[in-house]
Protein backbone atom coordinates (compact mmCIF):
# COMPACT_ATOMS: atom_id res chain seq x y z
CA UNK A 1 0.00 0.00 0.00
CA UNK A 2 1.19 3.54 -0.68
CA UNK A 3 0.61 5.54 2.51
CA UNK A 4 -0.94 3.03 4.82
CA UNK A 5 -4.01 4.91 6.01
CA UNK A 6 -7.63 5.23 5.03
CA UNK A 7 -9.06 8.75 4.87
CA UNK A 8 -12.73 9.25 5.71
CA UNK A 9 -14.45 12.59 5.12
CA UNK A 10 -16.86 13.53 7.92
CA UNK A 11 -19.44 16.27 8.21
CA UNK A 12 -21.51 15.14 11.19
CA UNK A 13 -24.25 13.61 9.02
CA UNK A 14 -25.61 10.07 9.29
CA UNK A 15 -24.12 9.09 5.91
CA UNK A 16 -20.67 10.25 7.04
CA UNK A 17 -21.00 8.25 10.28
CA UNK A 18 -21.85 5.15 8.22
CA UNK A 19 -18.72 5.88 6.19
CA UNK A 20 -16.68 6.10 9.42
CA UNK A 21 -18.02 2.73 10.59
CA UNK A 22 -17.26 1.14 7.23
CA UNK A 23 -13.77 2.64 7.08
CA UNK A 24 -12.97 1.74 10.71
CA UNK A 25 -13.97 -1.87 10.06
CA UNK A 26 -11.74 -1.93 6.99
CA UNK A 27 -8.87 -0.40 8.98
CA UNK A 28 -9.20 -3.16 11.58
CA UNK A 29 -9.08 -5.84 8.91
CA UNK A 30 -6.10 -4.29 7.12
CA UNK A 31 -4.30 -3.11 10.28
CA UNK A 32 -3.95 0.44 8.97
CA UNK A 33 -4.70 3.79 10.64
CA UNK A 34 -7.84 5.82 10.03
CA UNK A 35 -7.75 9.54 9.32
CA UNK A 36 -10.91 11.54 10.06
CA UNK A 37 -11.04 14.66 7.87
CA UNK A 38 -13.52 17.51 8.08
CA UNK A 39 -13.64 20.61 5.90
CA UNK A 40 -14.67 24.03 7.16
CA UNK A 41 -16.27 25.88 4.28
CA UNK A 42 -17.08 29.22 5.87
CA UNK A 43 -14.71 32.09 5.19
CA UNK A 44 -15.18 33.12 8.83
CA UNK A 45 -13.03 30.16 9.83
CA UNK A 46 -10.12 31.40 7.75
CA UNK A 47 -7.61 32.88 10.20
CA UNK A 48 -6.25 35.13 7.43
CA UNK A 49 -9.67 36.59 6.53
CA UNK A 50 -9.98 40.32 7.11
CA UNK A 51 -13.43 41.20 8.37
CA UNK A 52 -15.16 42.49 11.49
CA UNK A 53 -16.11 39.26 13.33
CA UNK A 54 -14.09 39.16 16.57
CA UNK A 55 -11.46 36.41 16.50
CA UNK A 56 -12.75 34.93 19.78
CA UNK A 57 -16.20 34.50 18.21
CA UNK A 58 -14.68 32.92 15.10
CA UNK A 59 -12.68 30.48 17.25
CA UNK A 60 -15.77 29.55 19.29
CA UNK A 61 -17.78 28.88 16.11
CA UNK A 62 -14.91 26.90 14.62
CA UNK A 63 -14.60 24.74 17.73
CA UNK A 64 -18.36 24.13 17.81
CA UNK A 65 -18.34 23.11 14.13
CA UNK A 66 -15.33 20.82 14.54
CA UNK A 67 -16.85 19.20 17.65
CA UNK A 68 -20.16 18.65 15.83
CA UNK A 69 -18.39 17.02 12.89
CA UNK A 70 -15.60 15.07 14.53
CA UNK A 71 -17.12 14.20 17.92
CA UNK A 72 -19.63 11.61 16.68
CA UNK A 73 -17.05 10.28 14.20
CA UNK A 74 -14.54 9.71 17.01
CA UNK A 75 -17.23 7.88 18.98
CA UNK A 76 -17.97 5.60 16.01
CA UNK A 77 -14.40 4.28 15.83
CA UNK A 78 -13.91 1.07 17.82
CA UNK A 79 -11.04 0.60 20.25
CA UNK A 80 -7.89 -0.68 18.64
CA UNK A 81 -8.06 1.49 15.52
CA UNK A 82 -5.36 4.14 15.35
CA UNK A 83 -7.02 7.48 14.54
CA UNK A 84 -5.66 10.80 13.36
CA UNK A 85 -7.59 13.92 12.42
CA UNK A 86 -7.24 16.69 9.88
CA UNK A 87 -9.22 19.93 9.73
CA UNK A 88 -9.17 21.54 6.30
CA UNK A 89 -10.49 24.89 5.10
CA UNK A 90 -12.22 25.80 1.85
CA UNK A 91 -14.31 24.11 -0.78
CA UNK A 92 -14.75 20.45 0.31
CA UNK A 93 -13.86 18.88 -3.04
CA UNK A 94 -10.81 21.08 -3.59
CA UNK A 95 -9.58 20.79 0.00
CA UNK A 96 -9.92 16.99 0.05
CA UNK A 97 -8.25 16.66 -3.36
CA UNK A 98 -5.29 18.73 -2.20
CA UNK A 99 -5.08 16.73 1.03
CA UNK A 100 -5.02 13.33 -0.67
CA UNK A 101 -2.71 14.54 -3.44
CA UNK A 102 -0.15 15.96 -0.99
CA UNK A 103 -0.14 12.81 1.18
CA UNK A 104 -1.55 9.90 -0.85
CA UNK A 105 -3.68 7.48 1.20
CA UNK A 106 -4.60 3.87 0.49
CA UNK A 107 -8.25 4.87 0.02
CA UNK A 108 -10.79 7.66 0.58
CA UNK A 109 -14.20 6.83 2.07
CA UNK A 110 -17.16 9.19 2.24
CA UNK A 111 -20.88 9.01 2.82
CA UNK A 112 -23.51 9.61 0.19
CA UNK A 113 -25.15 12.95 0.93
CA UNK A 114 -28.62 12.37 -0.42
CA UNK A 115 -28.58 15.60 -2.45
CA UNK A 116 -31.23 15.91 -5.12
CA UNK A 117 -30.20 15.81 -8.78
CA UNK A 118 -30.69 19.58 -8.99
CA UNK A 119 -28.50 20.20 -5.94
CA UNK A 120 -25.76 18.00 -7.42
CA UNK A 121 -25.89 19.99 -10.68
CA UNK A 122 -25.85 23.36 -8.91
CA UNK A 123 -23.43 22.58 -6.08
CA UNK A 124 -21.43 19.70 -7.48
CA UNK A 125 -20.76 16.38 -5.84
CA UNK A 126 -17.78 15.88 -3.54
CA UNK A 127 -17.80 12.13 -4.14
CA UNK A 128 -17.96 12.56 -7.92
CA UNK A 129 -15.13 15.11 -7.87
CA UNK A 130 -12.94 12.88 -5.74
CA UNK A 131 -13.70 9.75 -7.75
CA UNK A 132 -12.75 11.52 -10.98
CA UNK A 133 -9.64 13.34 -9.78
CA UNK A 134 -8.17 11.81 -6.60
CA UNK A 135 -6.01 9.15 -8.23
CA UNK A 136 -6.76 6.69 -5.39
CA UNK A 137 -9.72 4.37 -4.77
CA UNK A 138 -12.80 6.26 -3.54
CA UNK A 139 -15.58 4.39 -1.75
CA UNK A 140 -18.98 6.04 -1.35
CA UNK A 141 -21.04 4.47 1.44
CA UNK A 142 -24.84 4.66 1.23
Secondary structure as UniProt FT lines:
FT   STRAND          3..9
FT   HELIX           14..30
FT   STRAND          33..40
FT   HELIX           43..45
FT   TURN            47..48
FT   HELIX           55..76
FT   TURN            79..80
FT   STRAND          83..89
FT   HELIX           92..102
FT   STRAND          105..111
FT   HELIX           117..123
FT   HELIX           126..133
FT   STRAND          137..141
//
